[in-house]
């Protein structure tokens, strides 16, 4: 499920909007453990994932991130531009 509900003109405008939309989706799917999904892809156990793995974790939750959504998330979760997104702030 895209965060824009299939409407390309309804892209999130801010990181808080992306997080709000993720939260709304997760409330509907309370069986999903967000931390468990992220940790399952975090082989090193460092609390961070490469961009591709981060997107894969979101896909496992049924959330497809647009390039714009991912860029917004990276601006906050990878503020030092290391190539890794810290997922713990979301969990």
N, C-alpha and C positions, 0 to 999 in steps of 0.2 A: 504494500500500500504506500503510495507516495505521500509525503507529508502535505502536499498541496491538494490532496484528494482528487487527483487526476486532472486538475485544472492548472495548466501551465502559467496562466496569468496570476495565480494565487501563490506566488513564491513568498517565502518568509523574508521579512525586511530586516530582521535583527537576530542575534544569537538567542535572545530571550524568547522570541517567537518560535525558533526551531526547537528549543528545549520545551516550551509549552506544548507544542504539537506532539513531541515525543512522549511527554508525560500523559497527554490525553489518550494517546494510543495505548500506552502501557496500562492505564486505568481500565481500559476495556479488556485487556488480556492479562489479568492478574496472576495467571499461572506462571508467567515468564519471570525469571529472575534476571534482572539486568546485569548485576554483578557477575552472575554465573556465566552468562553468555560472553561477556568481555574477558573474564578470567580464562575461559576455555580456549581463547585464541592468544592469550598472553603467555607464551611458552617460557619466557624469562621470569615472569612473576614481578615485573617492575611497575605495573600499574599504567602501562602505556602500550599503544599499538601503532604500527605504521598505518598510514592513511588507507591503504587497501584493506588491511585487516579490520580497521575501525568500520569501514563501510560494510564489510562482510558481517561483522557483528550486528550492525543495524539491519542488514538484510535478513539475518536469522530471526530478528524480532518482527520481521514483516514490514520494516520501514526502508523505503528506498530514498536515499538522499540525492538530491540534484547536485550538480557541480557547485551551484551557488550555496546550497545548504552546507555542503562539506567545507567550502571555503570559509563560511561564517564560523563553523565549529572549530576549524583549524586555527583561526585567528585568536581564539581563546584557549583552546586545549593544547596548542603547539605555539605558544607566543614567542618562544626562543628560536623557532624555525629549525628544530632538530630533526624533523621528519617523523616524529612520533607524537601521537595525540594522547594526552593523559585522560583516561576515562573515569578516574575516581571522582572528579567533580560532578559527573553525571549520576554516579551511583549513589 
